[in-house]
Amino acid sequence: MQTTDASGQLEEALERVHVTGPERLGRLTNHAPMVVEALAAHGQAGAVHRWLDLYHDKFEDFPDRVEPVTDANWPTALGDPRRAADWIDHFTRALAERPWRDVLAEWWPRLLPGMYGGSTHPVIRTGHAVRALESGESAPRRTELAHALGYWAARHHPVSGITTLPGAPTAAASLDAVPAIAEGAQGFPARLAAVRRLPLWAGEVTDPDTARERLTELVRAATHRYATHGHGQETMLVHAATAPNAVLRTLGSLPRELWAPSLHAAWTASAAVTAMYAPDEPIAYTPPARLTAEDVLERALAHGDEHVIKLTDTALDVGDEQALAAAQRAIEISEPLV
């Protein structure tokens, strides 16, 4: 279903978004660039401006600059959300001087350990930006990668101190083995800090092709799981699937030696989100009717919620009936965009 937007509507939409900031209210992510790319990728470029008009009230102005990020001072600016504009400027300059894949390859291993900041949205935004560039290069698409990487650098947040538990042979079984965090923590940062134990899955993988296979398996398992577990937190549990899928769709643009480390980081992110928002019990879920990809995409667009559209985008990548059922489940339990 994925198509190249030859109309220029994605470019126009990205230009609208780039005058706004990556967040609002100091903590909530601007989802517009991810949604418009997902719509364009699935043949819905004609809907991007209508959707942006509905989302417009969630925009904030582009943040103020503090001090330029340079090759000398970037380690001290890493993970400082006040420096988002400085980081975006830094990557804008880098991408004007060098091929975008070279910049991505240089910064991916620096940023990967901190993919948990910003509720994993920066890596997800990066995955969308990379897919857009792979389908056709343009100035707005390169600018979008600069904004995505800049947001990731500003929200860079590593995870440490995790006790490793025995995993299971499959991604699905290992996600089932993830222990829920103790009750009480509120908000993503506090919940993330409460994650102390996670199963180890695919930790022995070093071969790039095997890493890609395992990552594909993880995306499928996490997407399927949303149908039965998404009611634990209908919005946040989307990221257990969309974060590893962002990594998966970026692999082909990266050097192969980065594929295995990317798998391991993606597993930790998916497992951590699973732990943070696990429901007390799963439910059996059967969609109300047999679904097609076209049906689910149409319903997600009519619903309008940004997380619903992004999970649908991942479900369409997975492409099987269980994935489409997960997207339908998100439509049913999420508040629509009005």
N, C-alpha and C positions, 0 to 999 in steps of 0.2 A: 504493500500500500504506500510505501514511502516514495515521494516524488520531489523533484527539485522545483522550487518556486521560481518560475521564470518571469513572473509578473512584476517582481520588485516589491510586492506588498510586505514580505518579511523584512526587507531592508528598511522600508518606510516605518514599519512597526518598531524595529530595533532603534531607529533614530529617535522615535518618540520616547522610548524607554531610557535612552542614554542620557537624557537631561535630568533624570530622576536618580535618587539614591538607591543603593542596594538593599536598604532596610527602611522600616518606619517604626516609630515609637522606640527606637534604640535597640530593638531586639527581633522584630518580625520581618521576615525576608520578603523582598519584592519578587513575586513569582512571575511577573509579566514576561520577562525575556524567555523563561523556560516554556511557558504556555504557548506563546506565539510561535516559537520554533517547533514545538510538538505539533501544533495545528498545521503549520506549513509542511512539515515532514510527512503528514498523512493526508495531503491533498486538500486541506482546508484553509489555504492562504487567504481566500476571500472573506473568511470570518475573523481574521485577526484584529482588524480595526474595530469591529462591532464589539468583540470581547474586551479590548482595551478600554473602550468607552464605558463599559460596565465596571471595570476594575479601577477606573481613574481615581476614585476617592481614596484608594489605598496608596497612592504615590506620595512620596515626600521629595523635597528638593535635593539636588545633588549636595553631598556634605562639603563642609569647608576643608581647605587644605591646611596642613600643619607645617610640614617640612619635607622637602623632596627626599624620596627614597633613592639611595645610590648603591653602587656595588660595594661600597665600604660600610654603610650603616644599616643595610637591610636586616641583618640578624636581630638588631635591637628593635626594629619596627615590626618584626614578625609577631602576629598574634595581638596587635594593638588595634582594636576596632576604631579608635579615633583617627587612624591613619588610612582609612579606606580610600579616600580621594588621592592621597599620596601614592598608594600602591597602584591604583588604576592608572595614574599618570606614568608610573614607572613601566608598567607593562605596555601602555600605549606607545611609549618611546621605543621599548625593546622590539615590539612587533612592527614598528615602522622601519627598523634597521635590519631585521633578520627574518628569515622564513619562520612562519608560525610554528611549524613542527619542531624546529630547533629550540625555540623558546620554551615550548611545552616540554620537550625532553629534558631541558636543563632544570626546569622548576618542578616538574612532577615529583621527583624523589625528595625534594626539599619540602614540598607541601603535603605529600601523602601521609606522613605521620600525624598531621593535624587536620585530617578530613572530618573530624567529629565536631569541630566548631560550627556555629551557625546552624545547628540541627542537621548537619550534613548538606545543607542547601548549596554551599559554594562548590562542592565537587559535582553536585547534580547540575548546577548551572554550567559548569565547565564541560560536562558531558554533552549537554545540548549545544553549546557553542562549537565544540569539535565536530559534532555531526553536521551542523550547518556548514562549516567550512569544508568538510569532506564532500558535501554535495555541490559546492560551488563557492569559490572565494569572491569576496567583495569587501570594500572598506567597512561597511557596518558590521559584517560578520567578524572581521578581525577586531574591530572595536569591542564587540561583544565578548570575545575571548579575553581581551584586556580587562574588561569589567569583571568577568567571572574569576580570573586568576587573582585580580586585585582584591576582590571580596574574600577569596579563599585565604590569601596571605594575611589580610586584616583580622579574619576570624580564626586563624590557625590555632588549633587546640588539641594537643596530643592527649592520649589516654595511657596511663601507666598503673602499675600496682594491681594488675588483674591476676588472680589465681587461676591457673589452668586446670580445667576439669577434663576427664576423659570424654572424647567425642564419639561419634557414631560413624559408620561407613558412608552414610549419605548426608547431603545437606539438609534434607527434610527431617531426618531423624535427629540430627545435631541441633537444629532449631527447636525441635520438640524437647530436647534435653537442656535448653537454656533455663537457668533458674530465674524466677522473677525477683526483682529487687524488693527490699522491705518497704512496707507502706510508709508514707509520710513525706517523702521528697516531692516538691512541687516545681514545675518548670524543667526544661531540658537540661540546663547545666547542673542543677541539683540532682536530678535523676541520673545523669551520666556519672556524676561523682559517686553515686550509690551503687554503681555496677562494680562488683568486686570479684565475681567468679563467672567465667565463661568456658564452655567446652572448646577444646582445640579440634578444629576440623581442617583437613587438607594441609596441615602444617608441614608435612614432609614434602610437599610439591615444590620442585625447583625447575622442572621442564616447562618452557613457555607454552607449548601446545597443550600440555596437561592442565596448566593453570587456566588457560582459556576455557577448556572443557569444564573444569570445576566451577569457574565463575558463571558460566552459562547455567550449570546445574543449580547454583545458589540463587540466581535471579528467578529461575523457574520455581524453585521451592518456596521462596519468600513471596512470590506473587500468588501462587496457589494458596499459601497459608492465610493470606488476607481474607479469603472468603469465609474461613472458619474462625479466625481470630481477630479480624479487623474491628469488631465491636469493643475490644479493649481500649482503643483510642483511635477513632476512625480517621483522624488526620495524621497523627504522628506515626502510626504503624505503616502508612504508605512508604515511608522512607526506608523501611527494612528491605523493600524491593527496589525502589528507585535509586537509592545510593549505589548499591552494587551494579545496577544496570548502567549508571553513568560511567562507572569504571570500565565495565565491559565494552561499551561503545567507544571508549577512548583507546583501548588496547592497540587497535590497528594503526593508530597514529603515533605510537610510542615505540622506542627500541624494545626488542624482544626481552632483553635482560630485566626490564622493568615489569614484565607481566606477572611473574610469581609474587614479588612484593605487593603488587596491586591486588592480587587475589587475597593475600593474607590481611591486608588493611580492610578490604571490602567485607570479608567475613567478620572481622571484629566489629565493624560498623553495623552490619545487619544483625548480628547477635546481640549487640548492646541495645539497639532500638527494641528488639524483641524482648529483652529483659526488662526494659524501662516501662513498657506499656502492655505487658502480658495480661490478658483477661483471666478471670478466675477459672473459667472453663471454656473450651471451644464449643461451637454450635455446628450442627449439621446444616449445610446450606445447599439448596438446589435453586437455580434461577427459575423465574416464573415461566419462561419459554426458552426454546432452543435459540441460541444467540449466534449472530454472525458478527464479524469484525465491523462491518458497516453499521449494523444496528447499535452496537455498543458505542462506537465513536459518535454517532448522531445523538445518542442519549446523553453522553458525557458533555458534548458541546451545548446541548439544550440545558443541562443542569448548570454548567458554568463554573463550578467550584474548581479552583486551581489544582488542588490535590487530586480531585477526581480525574481531571484531564491528564495529569501527569501519570497517575497509576494506569489509566487507560492506555496511554502511550507505551508504557512498559508492558502491559498485557498484550498489546498488539505486536510488540517485539517477540514475546514468548509464543503467542499465536495459537495456543490450543484452547480447548473448551473450558478447562479449569481456570485458565488465566482470564478468559472473557467473563466467566462467572465471578471472579474476584472483582473485576471492574464494575460489573453490574451491582455487586454487593456494596461497593463504595458509593455508587449512585444512590442506592436505597438508604444508606445510613448517614450520609453527609448532608449538611445544610447547603442548599443551592446558593449560588451567587445571585444576588438581587440588586 
